[in-house]
Amino acid sequence: MAQIRAVVVDESAPGRLALRPVAAEAPARDEAVVRVSAISLNRGEVRRAVTMAQPGWRPGWDFVGVVETAAADGSGPSPGTRVVGLLPSGAWAERVTCRTHALAGLPETVSDAQAATLPVAGLTALHALRQGGLLLGRKVLVDGASGGVGHLACQLATAAGAFVWGHVRRPEMRDMIAEWCDGRIVLGPELAAAKPHGPFHLIVDSVGGSALSAALGMLAPGGTCVTLGVSQGNTATFESREFFGTGGARLYGLTLFHELMRVERAGEGLALLAELIVAGKLKPRIAVEASWDEIGTIARRLLDRDFAGKAVLRVT
């Protein structure tokens, strides 16, 4: 059986991640074979790989590459097409098989590095904002605005005509986020600092803990808080009367892979995000770009919050 190189969990490797030979998978009828050129890292998958996954597990959601073999059922892109795609796991490899509904062709002006940032972070931001419905002229608050999801959510909400406030905890991030939010920045250790600017039609929270508690008290009537992460804490307490007394306020728990099954396939959203890059309305922040040989080191830096934005690794 043919072998390829892929990132696997290896307890003896630096950062618990290493490149190892693995068996190449045969594609199903609705899967294309893609030669991968770039991958990007997301905190959730890295945390699982480094702290919980069993040895031999293959992490990886986001990839960019070129179609080598089209799907046997005739769906999806033809050989030679540059694509961005999303897998439930195992995307960090030289070659992958991917169902065609999770692939999108790429315009020439979108680089591999830009495209690699889009699958999990971009789609999560997109689906979170869609919970707010029409955003034109509405107030939107994005917590964790310097993160992989947050910085894209700020830009997408601005492109939709919202008045966006981005919350950051570190002063050195202020200028970067201000560019995406037309200068509307909330700086401080707690999200509650945003209350004077509210109430908000939509709040996107990827932090949890006290941030989620504060968010539930800052919604406008009929407003929505989308929660999608717990980097600060798994538990939140809130003033229930303040929440339900607002009238029509809603808390929505977002898990991306559920949205992709229930709302819209990944390929559709990825195509939209790529076109927004072409239009100049979306500019992914790539904080780190390196070879995938450095996977262990870059993964550790990501978990340590050593940089803001996305890490993209070239598959060589």
C-alpha positions, -999 to 999 in steps of 0.1 A, spaced: 0 0 0 13 35 -9 25 57 19 25 94 25 39 116 52 15 131 78 14 148 112 7 123 139 6 123 177 39 110 190 47 112 227 84 111 220 84 141 197 89 177 206 54 192 211 40 157 209 36 161 171 58 147 144 59 138 106 56 101 101 48 78 72 12 66 71 -9 45 47 -25 66 19 -63 63 20 -83 52 -11 -110 77 -20 -147 70 -18 -168 78 -50 -176 113 -38 -141 122 -27 -113 139 -46 -76 133 -40 -57 165 -31 -20 171 -30 -16 194 0 5 226 -2 -4 244 30 -22 238 63 -33 260 92 -35 254 129 -65 259 152 -63 260 190 -89 233 195 -73 206 174 -39 214 187 -50 213 223 -66 179 218 -35 166 200 -11 179 227 -30 171 258 -56 143 251 -52 123 219 -38 88 218 -5 82 201 -9 77 163 -40 100 160 -38 123 130 -50 158 137 -58 185 111 -89 203 98 -77 230 73 -58 224 41 -51 239 7 -37 221 -23 -43 209 -59 -67 182 -70 -48 152 -84 -78 129 -89 -114 140 -94 -142 123 -75 -154 92 -93 -190 103 -92 -183 133 -113 -189 159 -85 -165 186 -75 -134 202 -91 -114 187 -119 -77 177 -117 -53 206 -115 -77 229 -97 -64 247 -66 -87 241 -37 -93 249 -1 -109 222 20 -120 209 54 -117 175 70 -129 162 104 -93 150 110 -62 140 92 -58 171 70 -21 176 79 -7 153 53 10 153 19 -22 140 3 -58 138 15 -91 125 3 -119 149 8 -156 148 0 -163 173 -27 -190 193 -8 -162 203 16 -140 217 -12 -140 251 -30 -120 262 -59 -96 292 -54 -93 324 -74 -58 330 -87 -53 361 -65 -59 342 -33 -27 328 -20 -23 294 -4 -15 309 29 -46 332 29 -68 303 19 -55 280 46 -68 303 72 -104 300 61 -119 266 68 -124 264 106 -117 300 116 -134 316 87 -165 293 86 -169 296 123 -169 334 121 -193 333 92 -218 310 109 -216 329 141 -225 362 124 -254 346 105 -271 340 138 -276 378 140 -295 379 107 -294 413 90 -264 431 105 -267 464 86 -266 493 111 -266 469 141 -242 469 170 -219 438 171 -194 429 198 -166 404 192 -147 390 221 -112 376 215 -110 399 185 -73 392 180 -78 355 177 -81 333 146 -120 335 146 -123 369 162 -102 389 137 -122 374 108 -155 379 126 -147 416 130 -140 420 93 -170 400 81 -194 420 104 -179 453 92 -184 441 56 -220 433 64 -226 469 75 -225 464 113 -210 488 138 -184 465 153 -166 467 186 -136 444 191 -126 434 226 -89 428 234 -70 423 266 -35 433 256 -27 469 247 -3 459 219 -33 445 199 -53 477 199 -40 492 166 -43 459 148 -80 454 158 -88 491 153 -82 487 116 -109 461 113 -135 478 136 -132 514 124 -115 523 157 -141 509 180 -120 490 205 -127 478 240 -95 473 259 -94 456 293 -92 423 312 -130 419 313 -156 420 285 -179 440 309 -158 470 298 -179 470 266 -212 477 284 -212 515 279 -212 509 241 -242 486 242 -267 471 241 -256 448 213 -277 431 187 -251 403 184 -222 392 206 -197 366 195 -179 350 225 -150 326 221 -138 329 257 -165 317 280 -163 322 318 -168 358 330 -169 370 294 -200 349 286 -215 361 319 -210 397 309 -222 392 274 -256 379 285 -262 412 303 -254 434 273 -279 422 247 -305 444 231 -341 432 229 -342 403 205 -304 401 206 -282 370 203 -251 359 221 -232 332 202 -208 311 224 -182 290 207 -152 286 230 -141 282 266 -105 294 267 -112 313 299 -134 288 316 -160 261 312 -185 276 337 -203 309 336 -228 325 360 -252 353 351 -281 374 363 -310 356 349 -335 384 354 -313 408 335 -311 382 306 -347 372 303 -360 407 313 -344 421 281 -370 404 260 -363 379 233 -326 376 241 -311 344 230 -280 323 238 -268 301 209 -241 274 212 -222 270 180 -202 239 169 -190 243 134 -193 207 122 -230 207 133 -236 239 113 -220 224 82 -244 194 84 -275 214 93 -272 248 76 -247 248 47 -219 226 33 -184 238 38 -176 243 2 -203 270 -2 -190 291 27 -154 287 16 -161 299 -19 -178 330 -4 -149 337 19 -124 334 -9 -143 359 -30 -144 384 -1 -106 382 0 -105 390 -37 -128 419 -31 -105 433 -4 -132 429 23 -114 401 42 -77 401 50 -66 371 71 -39 379 96 -11 354 91 11 358 122 33 328 115 43 311 82 68 283 83 75 247 71 54 219 86 87 204 99 82 229 127 48 216 137 57 208 173 72 242 180 45 262 163 18 242 180 33 250 214 35 287 206 -2 287 195 -12 272 229 9 297 247 -8 326 228 26 337 216 10 354 186 -23 369 174 -39 357 142 -33 324 123 -4 301 118 1 286 84 26 258 76 39 249 41 38 212 33 72 205 17 
